[in-house]
């Protein structure tokens, strides 16, 4: 821990966390620019492929022995995590092609909501009644954002023409795909939870990225999407997507965990929708609607308060033991 305290003297973890959130927030912007020429599934494949190559260079020299000693069960869990991660990016990146950046990013960051709702079923972790109320608020916010394009504010009330929306529309499909992306990310978190207890961070990251990359590349080939032949500008966006939000953003978040509580990091991640919306407003001339803002605030508040209550409950439980 002494070496970490020395590092803290020249780089504040809070400052690093802020940079990480900004880096992660650029993902939707780079994706939107690349989507002008590159299919969404190909963007997802490039993001994970380039990230796995970079991670491999950083990981293999030090962790190759640990990777070779992994058991069959560990590899199966890594494969399952990779499947969930692949479909998370495939669904979310496609959603950005069909709906607004604000709706897409707000909905995809509901992952903690789905993890909390699925944990009692899969991990046998009970949910406190007060936590259930907060999660219900977040769920209400996700419904509002999902149908935001068919909703209006009248006399202080939010009125939504849901039946008309259900007939179709790219915005609705994009919002549903963003929610699917959040659900897949929840599967990724849950399936990887036990594996991360027995394997180091970098080998785990390399395995999951590589598996996700392989799955996405196979899907691109099956759907006959072109993998090459794009403009230099598109390749620049793809490279930036892999380096800034994926490698720099997520790696910095993991580094910050060595200095500040995981709860603070997880809550800080909720700043991504804000950062993404601001960048979309500035560079894409895509301001968020009041409906999206209201729904987004409900989601963020629900997740923040439910997370804090669960953390406090866990502390009290461990203290009583």
Beta strands, then each sheet from edge to edge (+ up, - down):
strand 1: 151-154
strand 2: 157-160
sheet 1: 1+ 2-
end
